[in-house]
Structures are given as C-alpha cells and as structure tokens.
Amino acid sequence: MQSTWEEAHSIALRELVEKGLPFSEIARSLNARFGTAYTRNAAIGRARRLGLSVPARVSTAGPFPALKKPDARRIHEKRARNLLKSATKPTALERAASLQLRCVAVTPRHLALVDLEPSDCRYPYGGDAEGEPITFCGHPRREGSSYCHQHFHLTSLPEPVEKPMPAKTPLRLVEAA
C-alpha cells in the first residue's frame, strides 16, 4: 500500500495516538514538527489504515436529553387507532357527493347557453350525470356580475368587514439641508 506519509510521520502519529491526544492536536503537532499540512481527518484516516485504536468519541450531552427507543407495541396501537379514525371519516369525494347546493329563492328558467341574453344569469344547473344537459338560471343578472342577486351571494365569499383606517396625520414640510 503506497502512502504519501513518510515513515517518521507514521511513527510520530503512533506515539501521539498512544498518548490519547485528540486528532486535531495530533495533526497540529505533526505539522509543527515536520512542516507538513496534515488535517485532522488525514490523521484519523492514517491511524485507521495503520490499525491503531482510534479513541472513542467523547459524547457530550447537549441540551437535549437522550431519546428513548420507540416501543413497537405502542406504535402499533397508535397506528391502529389512526386507521380506525381515518376509516370512519368520509373522504372529500364522499362529502362532496352528499352536498346538494341549491338556491331556494330562485326557480331557474333552465335556458341553454345559446338562448341566454347578455343580461341573463349564467349560474349553471345539471351536467352532473352522464349525458345530462347543462342549463342556466336565466334570471336578470346583478350589476357587475354574471349571476343574479341570489346566485351571486351563493357563489361569492362573504364580504370582508371593513377595517378601521388609521387616523390621517397632517404632514408638515421641513426645509431640507
């Protein structure tokens, strides 16, 4: 095995590892003694290739406590509970299928798209089942909307409550320097 480490460097590395010095100090010592540029990782790698016992890392208990090993039984029970919860909840498609939105205040005229006038409501009806035609409300539409008054409120988000505006403070001009 060819190496860029000279024999004298390897011998010094052995001595320093036997003293129990950290590899950062070992690398600094080798560099100072031989004028080299070995890194901490280079010293660790060479020590492992030489079969030297690398000192175990000193574990520093940080601010986090050691985590317990997860209990397989508890994990299994929690997954079973979650499965039961998800099985009882209807899916989004099931919830949507059960919803029947309709506007009670309006009896639609069920006009075809080609029969609509520019001022007619364009709220659609039908088209849910295969081959069912789509018709439109056809009542007079609200100003600035494609829908009549009732369908506008059915399809629109609630109007936001106006937030009070901060008091206006008069600005005073100051002479620039």
Helices and strands as residue ranges (DSSP letters): H 7-19, H 23-34, H 40-49, H 72-88, H 92-98, G 113-115, E 124-126, E 134-136, H 149-155
